[in-house]
């Protein structure tokens, strides 16, 4: 579990830096500059340590640099605010692959209710697309306080709620199926 949180923190480091610096300074341009520098430093650090970097790391770096630079050049925060949406759309597209969720679940679930696992995988994809659309809508308002709330509370809360719902639903479905089989 600790490893999962470490990976998530690594994947979202530039966004975390942006939010923290913005909340402390109330300065979008400074937060954007720090997020760009943090993303570049993260890649350099990984390369120096000899760690292999995946496609998503390089894609995230490119997005931070391109969208962050557009924000710095135009003094318009909406560019950098849209970055999490692009990530959600990319993840949603990956989640459209049938069976992606199977490897994350215990065998009792995958063997007992595989059809529900597939359905849940598509539901996760739909959630990612919905959250991405919400991020774009909030970013277009240009309201930094609303965006910060959305990214830190709504995005995280929606995923926690979806995980809890999935856990309870799978538990009920597996128990029901196993009882019916005996």
C-alpha positions in Angstrom: 0.0 0.0 0.0 2.9 2.3 0.9 4.3 1.7 -2.6 1.0 2.7 -4.3 0.9 6.0 -2.4 4.6 6.7 -3.3 3.8 6.0 -7.0 0.8 8.3 -6.9 2.8 11.1 -5.3 5.4 10.6 -8.0 2.8 10.7 -10.8 1.2 13.8 -9.4 4.2 15.6 -8.1 3.9 18.6 -10.5 0.2 19.1 -9.6 1.0 18.7 -5.9 3.8 21.3 -6.2 1.5 23.6 -8.2 -1.3 23.4 -5.6 0.9 23.9 -2.6 2.8 26.8 -4.0 -0.4 28.5 -5.2 -2.0 28.0 -1.8 1.0 29.4 0.0 1.7 32.4 -2.3 -1.6 33.0 -4.2 0.7 33.4 -7.3 -0.3 31.3 -10.4 2.8 32.2 -12.3 5.2 31.2 -9.5 3.3 28.0 -8.9 3.5 27.2 -12.6 7.2 27.8 -12.7 7.8 25.6 -9.7 5.6 22.9 -11.2 7.7 22.9 -14.4 11.0 22.9 -12.5 9.7 20.1 -10.3 8.7 18.0 -13.2 12.1 18.5 -14.9 14.0 17.8 -11.7 11.9 14.7 -11.1 12.9 13.2 -14.5 16.6 14.2 -14.1 16.7 12.6 -10.6 15.2 9.4 -11.9 17.6 9.3 -14.8 20.6 9.9 -12.5 19.4 7.1 -10.2 19.1 4.8 -13.3 15.3 4.3 -12.8 13.3 3.5 -15.9 10.7 6.0 -16.8 7.4 5.0 -18.4 5.5 6.7 -21.2 3.1 8.4 -18.7 6.1 10.1 -17.0 7.3 11.6 -20.2 3.8 12.5 -21.3 3.2 14.3 -18.0 6.5 16.1 -18.4 5.6 17.2 -21.9 2.2 18.4 -20.7 3.6 20.4 -17.8 6.2 22.1 -20.0 3.8 22.9 -22.9 0.8 23.9 -20.8 2.9 25.6 -18.2 4.8 27.5 -20.8 1.5 28.6 -22.4 0.4 29.8 -19.0 3.6 31.8 -18.4 3.6 33.3 -21.9 -0.1 34.3 -21.9 -0.5 35.0 -18.1 -3.6 32.8 -18.5 -3.8 30.0 -15.8 -6.5 28.0 -17.8 -3.8 26.2 -19.8 -2.0 24.7 -16.8 -5.4 24.1 -15.1 -6.4 21.8 -17.9 -3.5 19.4 -17.4 -5.2 17.1 -14.9 -8.1 16.7 -17.4 -5.8 15.5 -20.1 -4.4 12.9 -17.7 -7.9 11.8 -16.8 -8.9 11.4 -20.5 -5.7 9.4 -21.1 -6.4 7.1 -18.1 -10.0 6.8 -19.1 -9.0 5.7 -22.6 -6.7 3.1 -21.1 -9.5 1.8 -18.9 -11.7 1.2 -21.9 -9.5 -1.9 -22.5 -11.7 -4.9 -21.5 -10.3 -6.7 -18.4 -7.8 -4.1 -17.3 -9.2 -4.3 -13.7 -8.7 -8.0 -13.4 -5.1 -7.8 -12.4 -5.9 -5.5 -9.5 -8.4 -7.8 -7.8 -8.1 -11.0 -5.7 -8.7 -14.3 -7.5 -12.0 -14.9 -5.6 -13.5 -11.8 -7.3 -12.1 -12.5 -10.7 -13.2 -16.1 -10.7 -16.6 -15.6 -9.1 -18.0 -12.4 -10.8 -15.8 -11.7 -13.9 -18.7 -10.1 -15.8 -19.1 -7.5 -13.0 -15.4 -6.8 -13.0 -15.6 -6.0 -16.7 -18.6 -3.7 -16.1 -16.7 -2.0 -13.2 -13.7 -1.4 -15.5 -15.9 0.5 -17.9 -17.6 2.4 -15.1 -14.1 3.5 -13.9 -13.4 4.7 -17.5 -16.7 6.7 -17.5 -15.7 8.2 -14.2 -12.3 9.3 -15.5 -14.0 10.9 -18.5 -16.6 12.7 -16.3 -13.9 14.0 -14.0 -11.8 15.2 -16.9 -14.8 17.1 -18.3 -15.4 18.6 -14.9 -11.8 19.7 -14.7 -12.1 21.4 -18.0 -15.3 23.1 -17.0 -13.8 24.4 -13.8 -10.5 25.4 -15.5 -12.5 27.5 -18.1 -14.0 29.6 -15.2 -10.4 30.7 -14.4 -11.4 30.6 -10.7 -8.3 29.4 -8.9 -10.0 28.7 -5.6 -12.7 26.6 -7.2 -10.1 24.7 -9.3 -8.0 24.0 -6.2 -11.0 22.7 -4.4 -12.1 20.6 -7.3 -8.6 19.0 -7.8 -7.9 18.4 -4.1 -11.4 17.4 -2.9 -13.7 16.4 -5.7 -11.2 14.4 -7.8 -9.8 12.6 -4.9 -13.2 12.2 -3.2 -14.9 10.8 -6.3 -12.2 8.1 -6.6 -12.4 7.2 -3.0 -16.2 7.0 -3.2 -16.0 4.9 -6.4 -13.5 2.5 -4.8 -15.7 2.1 -1.7 -18.8 1.5 -3.8 -17.0 -1.1 -5.9 -15.6 -2.8 -2.7 -19.1 -3.1 -1.1 -20.7 -4.2 -4.4 -18.1 -6.8 -5.1 -18.3 -8.1 -1.6 -22.1 -8.5 -1.8 -22.0 -10.0 -5.3 -19.3 -12.5 -4.4 -21.0 -13.5 -1.2 -24.3 -13.9 -2.9 -22.9 -16.0 -5.8 -21.0 -18.2 -3.4 -24.1 -18.8 -1.2 -26.1 -19.6 -4.3 -23.5 -22.1 -5.4 -23.7 -24.1 -2.2 
